[in-house]
């Protein structure tokens, strides 16, 4: 097989970006179908270049085989979310989180409260659609600037989408770069921590003149409903404590996640009165309001459904489909030698770790602008840039962090993306209006560049290699 030219190597990427841009944003076709079409196009070019169909299938199988453990973790995360809802752990966090709203620090509290909810639930959609709606109701009732409130809510929601071990983007970033999940999260604390401090300063300054806020609007109804449905106690903290302790003690992720889930299921049966059959169904299929023994008032049923109807192993199956479709493209693309040709040319432009991080951020923004997809940005660029980070002696967590600093954070700022459309519709503020106040969404990228060019908190592979112990026989 002859070495492909730069033009032939770039052509599949251009085709895929154009196809997905038109297919997903204009015609609204499923992303998985568009990826398969891109894989077929790439396969035809590769076959003309000398690659056999058998070699293509082997390449795809190798990609999938290397991510088996990560895919199983994705299933376990789905079960964890639904089991925590069944036990009352997630509802209790949200219940007491709402009570922390301080009238004197409205925007800061809005940010922290949404960040808490999104970190516990692992979803920016759920936190923005529940806690975010309540916060926006308070702001509207008091005549406060809605663009600032929306920016605080969205920044908080994206915080959890990055930092929660239950978040699909967090898991995918670790998966696509072959990075331990908790190593990835700990490494993100630096750039996300800097962005969080900036958020607190901006929202504190914005709310400095706020003197009083009245009632708590929709959150009052939400509190009453949660209190009527669940029996809250300190015991419900145990599943979360187990996960945090496992992370702190650096225990294997999957056993800890499963143990926490089973503990939560047990609590749901013993403390909340659910049947064993309901608990098992929730773990596999996800939790829903129909499983409750207490009738939810009609007036708050829609809001409660946004909060509670989620999780389950089956909810993660669409992510499996997307992963396989991306790997179909990435496997053929890599085996055909296109990736090697691209990397050789990129290496000429990225002669330092800082320039490599900058190139990763720029590429992530391009993919997000073209496709509106966080998943595609993380999965595709994780495969594309992984070998370059290894070649420059950079640990994989540098890449996984950069992919989230750009991919996860950029999509809410792109008006034609699904995420931005959902957030703007749910919050009730157009993307172009909340964009300047969604501080965490763009400041993380700024901190990523600052850290890269100052060589601060950039982990080398050589730093992670420890010499083998020597037995002293004398």
N, C-alpha and C positions, 0 to 999 in steps of 0.2 A: 504494500500500500504506500503510495507516494505522500510526501508531506504536503498538507494543504496550504494554500496561499492565505495571506491575511484577508483578502476579499472573500474567499470561500468560508473562512472562519467567522467573519463578521456577518455574512449574509443570513445564516439561520437566526441570529439574534435580532437583526433588523426585521426579518419576516415575522418572528414571534411578537416583537413589540408592536408592530403595526397591526397584526392580526388581533392581538388582545386589546389594543387601544380601541379599534373599531368594533370588534365583536362584543366586548364586555361593556363598553361605555355608550355605544350608539345602538347596536342591535340587541344588547342585553342577553347574549348567549352565555351558557355556563362556562366558567373558567376552565374546568377540567376538560371539556370538549376542545376548547381552543388550544390547550396545551398538547392534547393528543394529536391534533392537526399539525401543530408545530413540530412534534416528534416525528410524524410521518414525513414531513417536508425535509427535516434534517436527515432522516434515514435514507431518503431517496438520493440526496446529495452525497451522503457518505458511501452509499452503494456504488454510485458512479465513480467515486474516488477509490474504490477497491475494498471497502469493508463488507463482509458477508452478513447475512441476516442472523446466522448463528452467533457471530461475535457481538452483534447488537443486543441480542437476547441475554447473552452472558453478562454484558456490561450493565444492563438494567437490573439483572438479578444480583449482581455484586453490590450495586447501590442500595437495593432494598435490604440485602443480607446484613450490611453494615449498620443498619438503623433498627434492627429488630428490637433491641432493648429499649430504645427511645420510643418506638411505637407502642410497646407494651406500657411504658410509663404514661403515654397519652391516654390510654384506656383507664389506667388507674386514677389519673387526675379527674376524669369524668365521673368515676364512681365516688371519689372523695368529695366533690362539690355537692352531689345529691345527698350523700350520707350526712354531711354537715348541715344541710337544710332540714333533713328528716329529724336529726337530733335536736335542732334548735340553736346550734352553735352560730351559724351565719346570721339567723334572725336576731339573736341576742346581741351580737356585735353591732348590728345596724340599729337596734332598739336603743341601746345605751349611747351609741354614737350620735344619734339625733339629739339626745338630751344634752349633748355637749355644746350645742349652738350658743354662743355668747353674743348678745346684741352689740357689745362694744367692739367686737372683732369679727364682723360678719364675713368678710371676704376670706380672711385667714381661716376661719372656722369652716366655711364652705369648702375651701381647698382641702383641709385636713380631714373633714368628715367624708368627703367623696373619695379621698385617697384611702381612708380606712376601709370603706365599703368595697372599693375596687380591689384592694389588696386581699381582703378576706374572701371575696367571691371570685377574684381572678378575671373579672370582665368589666371593661369600660362601658359596654352597652347596658348591662344591668344596673350598674351604679348610677350612670347618667339618667337612666329611665326611671329610677326609683328615688334615690336620695337627691339626685339632680333636679328632678321635677319638683320635689318639695322645697328645695332651696330657692329655685326660680319663682315658686309661688310666693314665698316670703318677700323676695326682692320686688316682685311686681306689686304686691299689696302695699308696700311701703314707699313705692315710687323711686326705688334705687336704680342706678344705671344697670340695665340688663346685660349689656355687653361685657362689663367687668365681672358680674356674677357668673355669666356663662363661661368666660375664660377661666375663672377659678374652678368651676365645676369640671370642665374638660381637662384642665391640668391635673386635677386630683384623680380623675378617672384614668388618665393615661399613666399616672404614677403607678397605680396598681396593675395596670396592663403590662408594665415593664417588670415590676418587682415581685409580683405574686408567683409562688410556685404552682398555683392553680391556673395561671394564665396560659392560653394556647400559644400566644406569640413568644412568651418566655420559654416554654417547652420547645417550640420549634427552633428558636435561635440556638438553644443548646444542642438540639438534635442535629441541625444542619451543619454544625461546626464540630460535632463530636466532643462537646464540652460537658463536664459534669454540671447538672442543673444548679446546684447550690454554689459551685465555684463561679458560674456565670452570674448569678444573682449578687454574690458578694462583690464581684468585680464591677458591677453596675452601680454600686453604692457611691462610687467616687464621682462619676459624671452626673448621675441622677441626684446625688446629694448636693452637689453644687447648684444644679438647676432648682432643687427644692428650696435651698436657702434664698436664692434670688426670687423665687415665687413668694416666699414669706415677706421679703422686703417690699416687693411691688404691691402685694395685696394689703400689707399692713399700712403702707403709705396711702393707698387708694381709699382705705376705710378709716383713715385717721379722723376725719371729720364726722363720722357716723356717731350719733349720740344715743339713739334708741331704735329698737325694732319691736313691733307689736307682737301679735300672736304668731304661732308657728304654722299656720295654714294647713296644707295637706299633710304635713308631718304629724299633726295631732291625731288625725284619723288613722294614719299608719301605725302610730304607737299603740293606740287602743286596740286595733285589730291584731297586732302582733302579740300583745299582752293577753288577748282573749284566746288566741290559738295555741300559744306555747306556755309551758311552765318553766320559766327561767330560773336557773340556779348556777352557782359557781362551778358545778360539776361539768357544765357544758363547755368550759374552757379547756378541759383535758385533751380533747382531740387536737386542738390548736397547739397546746403546750407540747404534746407529743411530737408534732411536726417540727416545732421550733427547737426542741431539745435534740431531735435527730439531726437537724441542720447544724446546730452548735457543736455536737459531738462527732460530726462528720460520719454518721452512719449511712449505710446504703439507702438510697432514696426510695426505691420501690418497696422494700419491706416496711419501711416507716409509713409510707403513704397507705399501704394496705392495712397496716395495724391501726392507724388513725381512723380509716374508713370503717373498719369492723367495730371499733370502739364506739364510733358515732352511731352506727346502726343499732348496736346494743342499747345505747342510751335512748334512741328513738323509740325502741320497743318498751323499755322499762320506765323511762321518765315521761315520755310523751304519749304513750298508750297506743302506738301503731302496732299492727299485727306483724308477725314475722314475714308473711307473704308480701305485705305492703313494703316492708323494708327491703326485701330482695328485689322486688320490682323497681323500686326507686333507685337502687344501686345500678341496675342494668339499664333500665329504660329512662331514668330521670324522674325527678320529683315533679308533681303537679298538684294543683289545688284540689283536684278530685279525690286525692288521698286523705284529705283532712276530715276529721270527724266533727269539727266545728264549722258551722255554716259561715262563710265570709259574706258580709253585707254587700249588696249589689253595687252600692256607690263606690266601694273601694276595691271591687273584685279585679278590675283591669290593672290597677296599680299593684295589687298583691300578686297577680299573675306574672307581671314583669319581674318581680322580686324573687318569686319562689319556683316558677316553672322553668327549671333548668337542670343541668347535670346529667349523670348517667353515662355508662360506657358507650351506649349506642349514639349518644350525642357527638362522640368523637369520630364516628365513622366518616363523615364528610371530610375531615382532616386527613384520614387515611387515603381517601380517593385522591385528594389534591397532592399528597406526598408521592403517591405512585405515579401520577401523571407528570409531575415535575421531574421525577427520577427517570421516567421514560425519555424525556427530552435530554436531561443532563447526562444520562448514561451513554446514549448514542453520541452526544456532542463531545463528551470526554474521550470515548474510545476511538472516535474518528480522528483525533489529533487536533481538533479545532481549539480545544481549551489550551493545549500546549502552545499553539501558535499565538493565541491571544495573550497568554501569560508572558511569553517571550517578549512581545512588543510592549506590554504594560510594564515589564521590569525595566525597560529602557527609560520609562517616565517616572517610575517609582524607585528611586535609588536609596531611599531612607524609610525607616518605619513611619515617620510623620507623613511623608508623601503617600505612603500606602494607606494609612488611615484616611487621609483626605480623599484619595481615589475611591475608597470604599463608601464614604459618605456621599460623594458625588454620584457614584453609580446607583446607590440606593435611592437617591432623590429622583434620578432619571427613571428608574423602574416604577417608582410610586407615581410619578407624573404621567407616565405612559399607560399604566395599568390600573392605578388606583388600588392596588393590592399590597397589603403588608406581607401576607403569606408568601406571595411570589418573590418579593424583594428579599426576604429572609432566606427562603429555600434556595433560590437560584444563585444568589451572590455568596451564600455560604459554601456552595459547591465551587463556584468560580474562583473565589479569593483564598480558599483554604490552603492550597499548595503554596501560594505566594507568601502567606504569613509564616508557614513552616520554613520556607527558604530563607526568610529574613530573621529566623530564630525568634519569632514571636509566638507566644502561647495562644492557643485557640480562643481563650476567653477575651483576648483583645478584639478578635474579629466578631465574636458573638455580641459583645457589648456595643461595638460600633454599628452593627446591623440593627440593634434595637434603638440606639440613639437616633438613627435616621429613619429606618423602615417603620417602626412602631409609632414614632412621634410625628412623622411627616404627613401621613395619610389624613389625620383629622384637619389638616390645614389646606387640603386640596379639595375645592368645592365639588368636583365631579366624582369623587370617590364615594364608595358605599358608606364608609364610616362617617365622613363629613356630612353626607346627606342625612343619615340617621340622626346624628347629633344635632344638626341644625333643626330638623323637624321636631325632635323630642324636646329639645331645650327651648325652641321657639325664637332663636336668634340666628340670622344668616351667618354663614362661615366668614364672609369678609368683615363682618362686624366684630365677632369674637376673636378673630385671628390675632390682633395685636395683644390681647390679654391672655391668650393661651401660652403663657410664658414657658412652661415646662416643655412644650412641644418643639420649640426651636432652640431654647437655651442649652438643652442637652447636647445638641450638635456643636454648639459653640464651645462648650467645655471639652468635648471630645477632641476638637482641634487644638485647644489650648494645652490639654494634657499631652497630646501627641508631639507637638512642637517643643514643649518644655521637657519631654521625656519623663513626665510624672505619672506614676502608676501604670507603666507599660511593662508587662511581665514578659520576660524572655524564657524560652524553652530551657536554656542552659541553667537558669535559676531554679527550675523545678526538678532538675536531675540531681539526685543526691548520690555521693559515692557509696559503694557497697561497704558494709562493715568489715573490718579486718580482724581476724582472730589472733590474739596475742598468745602464742604458745610458750613464751619464755617465762 
